[in-house]
Amino acid sequence: MNDRKIDQALVERAQKGEHRAFELLVSKYQRRLIRLLSRFIKDEHEVNDVAQEALIKAYRALPNFRGESAFYTWLYRIGINTAKNFLATSGKRPFVSADVANDEGDILDLADQLADDHTPEAEMMNREILETVEAAIAKLPEDLRKAISLREIEGLSYEEIAQIMDCPIGTVRSRIFRAREVIAKDLRPLLDTSENQRW
């Protein structure tokens, strides 16, 4: 039985009133949801509060879940919408953490472009690249920032991102392409790459 079928079976049990089934779904996806939300909300306590609110909303909306998408895709959409509402009502701007880029070193496949030694120069260059990536992502419009984060940091498929962002898959591809172009442009001076070369 694959992951999606297991989730669907747990959802069906939870829809019949079995609280333990929903608790299993929460324990499976809560950390990933918090990691996703921490891409947009800086304060750890606020991230936890928003994640908790998203999980409560998911529990309340569970009777309406029909299994047309994977459970975690549905949950992530609720999480993103909850974060968006939180940011709008609190008047805070979304941010992207450099720690995330550092933890998820494959965001721009930088490992291939950097030397594997740990010299102070290499570490400084690494830090400078990560700061440039962070700044480039932070200045992206919200729709591009979400798309690139879901793809490169969360590792979601284009189909899953389209469901979460509630838009056609072609729009997702376009947003990710445009986000990568902006990031690549900002990295060119550091990596000494040509204009037609992308990472």
Salt bridges, closest charged atoms under 4 A:
ASP3 OD1 - LYS28 NZ 2.83
ASP7 OD1 - LYS28 NZ 2.73
GLU18 OE2 - ARG13 NH2 2.50
GLU23 OE1 - ARG20 NH1 3.42
GLU46 OE2 - LYS92 NZ 2.39
GLU53 OE2 - LYS57 NZ 3.44
GLU68 OE2 - ARG66 NE 3.09
GLU104 OE2 - ARG35 NE 3.95
GLU142 OE2 - LYS146 NZ 2.98
ASP143 OD2 - ARG175 NE 3.45
GLU152 OE2 - ARG180 NH2 2.20
GLU154 OE1 - ARG35 NH2 3.86
GLU154 OE2 - ARG39 NH2 3.37
ASP166 OD1 - ARG77 NH2 3.62
GLU181 OE2 - ARG198 NE 2.86
ASP186 OD2 - LYS139 NZ 2.90
